Amino acid sequence: MIILFGLAGSGKGTQGKALSEIFGWKWLSVGDVIRQTGEYKEIIDRGELIPDAEVIKMMTREIEKSEAEGFDVILDGYPRDKEQADWIVKHMADKIDGAIVLEVPKDELYDRLALRGRDDDKERASIDRRFEIFEQNICSILPLFEIKNIPIRHIDGVGAVEEVTARLVDVVKEINPSATEQKDDVNGDEIEKSYGE
């Protein structure tokens, strides 16, 4: 299991999808899982987060379903805070190959989010609130991983989609030597359209 972290717009979704194609793994985005329920739109639009217990339940179900189907998993944006991280470290630490943090300057993130055009990306105050929450939480999440000796890598998320993907592929192979490429390349034109995810 690989966990991708990054601020909104850093490319987690785009790169998670690319890695899932390359390695034949299952990409699980906490944002997509939550949005697919259709139950939390008002909370999301305010830039707030869903209660931890509900997120843990949803994501655990999706992870276990993917594993039952024979897939390794790429987690996009989960765990999001200390409580979720406590749970996954306690119950799934042996399944986590490593965590990767995509680093992108905020000025570029604002531009990417404007292009993406989702409802929860329209208000700068909402975006800033999401940035603030992420920055507070990542400082409490990563030390929990370090205690369990889970590898953590910080990757430059700036550049063409294919360039960032290549960096990630190298890191995945480093922290999970058994990872085998199923597909040599991904369609850059297709994933370029969703680079803000």
Secondary structure, 3 states (H helix, E strand, C coil): CEEEECCCCCCHHHHHHHHHHHHCCEEEEHHHHHHHHCCCHHHHHCCCCCCHHHHHHHHHHHHHHHHHCCCCEEEECCCCCHHHHHHHHHHHHHHCCEEEEEECCHHHHHHHHHHHCCHHHCCHHHHHHHHHHHHHHHHHHHHHHHHCCCCEEEEECCCCHHHHHHHHHHHHHHHCCCCCCCCCCCCHHHHHCCCCC
